[in-house]
Amino acid sequence: MSHEKASKMETFGWLSILPPLLAIILAIRTKHVYISLILGIWLGWTIINSWNPIQGLIQTVNSLIDVFKDADNTRVILFSAMIGAIITFTQYSGGMKGFVNWVVGKGLVRTRKKGGLLAWFLGLIIFIESSICVLISGAVSRPIFDKLKISREKLSYILDSTSAPKCVLIPLNAWGAFVIGLLAKQQVEQPVKFLLSSIPFNFYAIFALLLVLIVILTGKDFGPMKKAEHRVSVENKLLRDGAEPLVSTDVVAMEAKKGIPPRAINMVLPVATMVVTMPIVLLITGKGNLMEGSGSISVLWAVILGLVVGAIAYRAQRIMKTKEITDVFMKGVGGLIPVAALMMLAFSIGDTCDALGTGPFVAQAVKSTLNPGLIPSVVFIVSCFIAFSTGTSWGTFAIMIPIAVPMINIIGLHPGIMIAAVLGGGVFGDHCSPISDTTIISSMASATDHIDHVRTQLPYALMAGVLAIFFFLIFGFAL
């Protein structure tokens, strides 16, 4: 494998960086991530086929089809679409509404600090999927925040800060399986172990979570957030004049079925089934060793069993008929088809870069020009820039992991810190880019103006980012 890649690197040289570079530049300029990735893949195969554009197009289509030859890829794409059905199931069954009523009905939250802690805690414990976490925490917390005169902007910041950052630190979810799949593509022998080794070094995700907790506990705000808090607490205005709250009638905001009692169990049951199933399947597939288990098989079965348990429970309670279960399932899956399509393109551009030898070429070039201690912080900054500009953390992972992994072997860098640099940078973009789906859903879940959410959150995200760069520099030279 190393000899094959080396020969490819000598053949294509600097041309090997053009496809991911084209994908990055186009995505930043046009905001059309899908088209940008397709054109990047097409350019790669055109280069490989001696600049024949027709042959490049044929090979592009073949590359997309070949993604499904890999069982892990297919599983990742499947469960990502089916996560949408979990979201619609828990909403249509009245489970999410029941859970909200249960938490609010307890009346345990009577102060601003406790309101913030509730939103932070809910965001942290629901780690199975970022959208579910944001929706549940937002639905529970919004009426409490309004009552306690805490700004909607503060709520959306808390929701956003506990979604993507937490998903890479507790990777028993689709995020973990996707990254494991990308690492496996790079011939990493123990991708689960590789991913877990990155957790202590994922400084951005750690600081983002800690910073929001400090803000909640101290009540100290700065920048636009301070003005938003003053507007609510002193002027008694939930939203600024002219603000347009973001609302959605799509998958992320499906109404509960009319005429049924909202029960928390209808949300807790499928989600708890997923949480319990994942480590069990990891143990089974790893023959008793959690580290050796298959992430994609574990998440796929977790989602399938969660859906089956939910469907049986809803049918037994006569909440839904069989046709309704099927319809709600298909609507949920349909809503997440764009995510599944992004994954297919992500795997394909990884294969294209692999065929061109992009990773080894960049690693050799970096080795001769940069001090190894600087590389993790540079990789983090580049990943931040791509993710913020494109609004996709997973697209960033797909472009950067095939470049970062060869650096580990060729330059002799610590694998954990390099993977953390890519993941942390991707999370930065997912956390605060105005075109990120998680940022948009956070605005929806808190019913706030989207640009207000981005403006008030950005100073906190930048603070966590600067701290992360500082620590990447320290550990880059120390390890």
N, C-alpha and C positions, 0 to 999 in steps of 0.2 A: 504493500500500500504506500509506504513512504517513498519507494523508488519511483512508482508510477506517478505520484503527485509531483515529485521533483522534476521528472521529465516534462510534465505538463507545464510546470512553472517556467522551465527554460524555454518552452515552445511559445507561450503566450505572454510572459513577462508583464510589463505594465498594462497591456491590453486587458489582463484579467481583472483589473480594478474598475474598468469602465462600466460593466453591467450594474453592480451595486451602486456605483456613483451616479449613473443615470437614474436609477430607481429613487435614490435619495433626493437628487436635485429636482426631478419632476414632481415627486410627492410634496416637497416643500413649496414649489412654485404653484402647482395646480390644486393641491389638497385632494387629488384623486389617487389614493393609495393603490387601489386595485389595478388601474390602467398603468400606473408607474411601475409596479412590480412586473406586470405582463411584458411591458416594453424592455425592462431590464433583462428578463429571461430571454426574450427574443434576440436582443443584442448579443447576449452570451453565446447562444447557439449559432448565431450568424457568424460571429468571430471564429468559433470552433469549425464551422463549415466553410472556411476560406472566404468569408464575407459574401456568401451567397444568401440573399435575404429570403428567397423562397424556401430553400432548404432549412434556413433558420426558423421560419414560421412552422414548417412541418415538424421540426425537432422540438419546438416550443410546445405544440399540441401533444406530441409524444411524451414530453417531460411531465406535463400536467396529468396525463393518463397514468404514467409510470409511478406517480405519487401513491396511487392506490395498490401498487404491487406490494408495497410494504404494509404488513398487517398493522403495525403500530401507528403509522400515519392514518390509516383508515379508521382505526379505533378513536384516535384523537379527534378527527373531523366529525365522526358520528356522535360522540358524547357531547361535543361542543354545541351541536345543533339541538340535542335532546335536553340540554340544560334549560333551553327556552321553554320546554314543556313543563319542567319542574316549577318555573316561575309562574306560568299560566295556571297550572294545577292548584298551587297554593293560594292564588288570588281568587280564581273562579269558585273554588270550594268554600270560600269564606274563612279559610284557615288563617290567612294573614290578618284579616279584619278581627278575627277572634283573638289572635295573639296580641294585637294592639289593644283591644278592649280589656284583656286580662291584665296587661302591664299597667295601663292607665287606671284601671279599676282598683288596683292595690293601693294607690294613693301614697306611695313611698317617696315620691319626688316632690319636695315642697320648696327647694331653694335652687338658685341659678347654678350653683356648683354641682348639685346632685343631678340636675337636668342635663348638664354637659357630660357628667360621668356616665349617666345612663346611655346616652347616644354613643359615647366612646366605647363603653363595655359591650353594647349590642353589636357594634361594628367589628369589634375584635373577636367575639365568640362565634359569629356566623362566618366561618372562613371557607365554606364549601364553594362559594361563587361570589364574585364581586358585586354583580347587579342585585342578587337576592339580598345581600348584606345591606346595600345602600337603600333599597326599597323598604325593607322591614324596619331598619333603624329610623328612616325618615318618617314612615307612617306612624311609628310609635311616638317619636320625639316631637314632631311638628306641633301638635296641639299643646303639648307641655311647654315647649319653648315659647309659643305665642302667649300662653297664660302667664309665664314667668318673665315676660318682656325681654327675651333673648332674641337677637336678630336672626332672620332667616339666613343671612349670609354666614353667621357663625355656625348654624346647623349644617349648611352645605359644606363648609370647610371641614367640620368634624366628620361628616359622612365620607367625603372624598379622601381625607387623611387616614381613614381606617379601612379603606377598601383595597386598592391596589398594593399599598405597602404591606398590609397584613398577608395578602395572598401569596407573596413571594417568601415571606418569613415562616408561614405555616403551609408548605406546598402540598398538602393533602387535598388537591383540587385540580381543576382543568389547567391552571397555570403551571403547576408542577409537572403534570403529564406532558404538556406542550414543550416545556424546556427540556425534559428528559428525552423526548423524541428528537429534538434538535441536537442534543449532545450525542445521542446514539448514532445519528447521521454522520457525526464527525469521528466515528469509530472509537468513541470513549467506552472503555470496557465496563466500568461501573458508573453509569450515568446518575443513578440515585445517590450514590455516595458523593459523587462530584457536586451535585446540586446541594446536598446537605452541608458540604464543606464550605459553601459560599455564604450560608446564613449568618455566621458571626461577623462577616466582613461586609454585609449589605448595609453600609452606614446610612445611606439615604433613607431607606425604608425604616430603619431603627429610629433615626433622628426625627423623621416625619411623625411617627407615632408618639414619640416622647414629647415632642414640641407641642402637639395639640393637647396632651395631658397636662403639661406645665401651664399652658394658656388657660385651661379649664380650672385648674387648682388655684392659680394666682389671680385670675380675673384680669390680668394685664394684657391689653391689646395695643397695637400700633398700626400706623398707616390708615388706609381706607376702612379697615375693620373697626378701628376705634370710633370713626365717624358714624358707622352703621349702628354700633352699639349705643352711641349717644342718641341717635335718631329714635331708636325704639324705646329706650329707658326714660329719656327726658321728654322727647317730642311726642311719644306715644304713636309713632308711625311704623307699622310693620315693614312697609316697603317705601323706598324713596319715590318722590313725585316723578311720574313718567315711566316707572319701572314696569316691565312686562314679565310676569311670572311664567316660567316655562312649564307647560303642561303637556301631557301625552295621552292619547287614547289607544296607543299601540300595545305591544306585548307587555311593556313595563308598567302599564297602568290599567290592566283589565279589571273591570268591575266584578264584584262578587255576584253570584247568581241571586236573583231576587227571590224572597220568600223562604230562604233557608236560614237557620240559626248559625251565626258565626261561632265556630269552635276553634280554639287554639290548636287542638290536637291534629286538625287537618293540615296544619302547616308543619308542626313539630314532627309528626310521624314520618313523612317522606324525607325531610331534611336529616332527622336523626338516623334513619335507615342508611342514608348515604355516608354519614360520618362514621358509623359503626362498620359498614361494609368495607370501606377503603383499607384500613390497616389489616383486616382479616384476609382480604384477597392479596395484599402485599406479602403477608406471611405465607400464604398458600403458594403463590407463584415463586416466591423466593425460597421455598422448601424450608421454612422456619426462620429464614434470615430476612428481616424487613428491608435491609439495604439492597438485597439482590432481587427484590420483587419488581414486577412490571407495573410501572405507573399508569400506562395507558389501559391495561387490562383492569386494574383496580378501579380507576375512575369510571370506565365504561360500565362495569358491573354495579358500581355504587349508584350510578344514575339510573340504570335499568331497574334495579331492585327498589330504589326510591319511588320510581314511577309506578311499578307494579303494586307495591304496598299502598301507595296513595290511591290508585285506581280501585283496588279491592275495598279499601276503607270508604271511599266515596260511593261505590256501588252498594255496599252493605248498609250505609246510612240513607240510601235512596236520594242522595244529593244529585247524582248524575246518572243518566242512562248510558248504556254502552256507546251509543252513537255520540252522545255529548262528550264522553271521555275521549273518543277518537277525534272529534272536531277540535276540542281544546288542546289535545296533544299536537295535532297538525298545525294549529295556529301558533303554538309555542315554538315548534321546530322551525316553521316558516319564518318567524321573527328573527331567528338567529342564523339563518342561511348566510347572511353577509359575513358573519364571523367564521363559519365553516369554509367559505370561499377564500377568505384571507389566509386561513391556515394552509389550504391547498397551494396557494401561490407562495406562501412562506417556505414550505417544504421544497417546492420546485426551484425557487431562486437559490436555496441552499445547495441543491443538487447541481445547479448550473455553475455556481461558484466553485464547487468541489471539482467539477470536470475541468474548469479553467485553471485550478490551482491558485485561486485568489488568496486564500488564507496563508499558505506557505510563502507566497510572494511578498505579501504585506509584512509578514513576520520577519522575513530576511531583510526587507527594506528598513523596518523599524529598528531591528537589531543593530544595523550599521549607522543609524542616525540619532537614536534616542538612548539616553541612560535608562537601563531597565527599571530603575526605581520610579521613573516618571510615567511609565506605560499605563499602570492601572488608572491613574487620575486622568490621563489623556483619553483612554478608552471610555471612562465614565462621562467626561465632558462631551465627547463625540456622540455617545449614545443619548445623552440628555438633549442635545441639539436636534438629532434626528427625530426622537420621540416627541419633543415639544412641537416641532414643525409639522410633523405628519399626524400627530394625535393617536398613534398606535404603538403601544409597548410591544405587542407580539410581533408586529412587522419589524420593529427595531431589533428584537431578539433574533429574528430570522436572518437579518442582514449582518449583525455584528457577531453572533456566536461562531459562524464559519470562519470569521476573521480572527476572533480572539483565541479559539482553541488551539490552532497551530502555533500561535505565539508561545503558549504554555510549554510546549515540547521543544520548539526550536530555540527559544531564548532562555528557557529554564525558569519560568515564572511560577509563582504559587497558584495552583488551579482555583482555589477558593476565592481569592481576591480578584482574579480576572473575571470569573463568572459573575461575581457580585458587582463588579464595575459595569458590566453589560446590563444585568438585571436592574441595578439601582438607577442607571441612566434611563432605561425603558420605563421604569415606574415613575420617575420624575415627570416624563411627558404625559403618561397616563393620568397622573395626579393633577396636573395643572394646565395642560394644553386646552385651549378653548374648543378644539375640534375633537377632543377625546370623548369616546362614548361614556366612560365612567364619570367624567366631569359634567357631561350633559345630563346623565341620569341623576347625579347628585343635585343639580339645579332643579330637575323635575321633582325628585323626592322631597325636597325642602320647599317647593313652590316659590322659588326666588328668581329674580332676573339673572339670566345666564352670565352676562358680561359683568354684573355686580359680583357674582360668585367668583369669577376669574380674577377680577381686580382686587378683591379683598383677600383672596387666598394666596396670590402670587408672592407677596413679600415673605410669608411664612415658608413657602416652598423654596424660595431662593436662599433663605437663611439655612434651612436643612441641607440644601445643595452645597453651599459654601463650606459648611462644617464637614460634609462628606468628602469634598475635594481635599480638605486639610488632612483628614484621617487616611485617605487613600495615599497621599504623599508620605505620611509617617510610616504606614505599614508597607508601602511599596519599597521603601529603602530598607526597612527593618527585616523583611522576610527574605 
